[in-house]
Amino acid sequence: MKPKNHRHEGEFHHKHSLGQNFIEDEALLERLAELSMVSGEDCVLEIGPGLGALTRPLAQRCRRIASLEIDKTLLPFLRVALEPYKNAEVIFGDVMKMDLAALIQETFGDCSLRVAANLPYYITTDVLHKLYFELPQAKSIAVMVQKEVGDKLLSGPGEEGYGPLPIMCQYRYEVTRALDVPAACFTPPPKVDSSFMLLIRRSEPLYAVKEERFFLRLVRSAFLMRRKTLLNNLMSSYSLDRQTASSCLESAGICMQARAESLSIEQFCLLSDILFEQVCNH
Ligand code: SAM
């Protein structure tokens, strides 16, 4: 592949193993940058700049941008593509191995932070977890995901895909599907269609809980044994006797036969607070 519109040395060969499905359509790239909500006051963390196609329209809109890329063979192309953008910096390394909190503090200091990425699909869930815990200050996360992952992020109780990831994301962010992007828009085209998802941080989480980590752990353990009733689940996960576990459920207004997939986020929050008192204050 010859990178479009730019001076470059030689050709670039896509690495399937790194999820290198690039976007070349300038109009689409402009649209994605626009949907990312980036403005002149923002510093942007981009994950996976590839040949810098999305980096350029983002750099035009933001104060500064740091793009994390794992593939060093992209360096000469990125150097040329981003030459005119003095506010753009490329950092080589594996996003999964980086301490993002430290990196952002070092690179931008305290700033209005937004995240944008045409993510490699093999790390979507892990990256969202990492961003949630390491960059809680990010005002928004605009991210390209497989269309089914987009459905999952939007799912509610009883729907396919409902589980820890959508609950965690919806708890802190307002999640919307900004744009569906057909497979044909990528080079090479992946096997599945994609959705560009926008996660906008809420001014306050959906419901106040006493301990956010305790709540997220409860959600994870509830779905880990999703075939079990919540009652059995609580008994084994928190070493509670039947009587105590039932009274926790009763206080949260949850029926004894309920399973994780039927609980709303509000019910999980309520249960988390009741359980927290039971487990941590006894
Ligand atoms: N942003 C470009 C675009 O829209 O055309 C490229 C997107 S491509 C789907 C994903 C990019 O993420 C590739 O450049 C790939 O090398 C990079 N990547 C894959 N795994 C990564 C990781 N663990 N850390 C950082 N970058 C990674």
Boltz pocket constraint, residues with backbone or C-beta under 6 A from the ligand:
constraints:
  - pocket:
      binder: B
      contacts: [[A, 18], [A, 19], [A, 20], [A, 21], [A, 22], [A, 23], [A, 24], [A, 47], [A, 48], [A, 49], [A, 50], [A, 51], [A, 52], [A, 53], [A, 54], [A, 55], [A, 68], [A, 69], [A, 70], [A, 71], [A, 93], [A, 94], [A, 95], [A, 96], [A, 118], [A, 119], [A, 120], [A, 121], [A, 123]]
      max_distance: 6.0
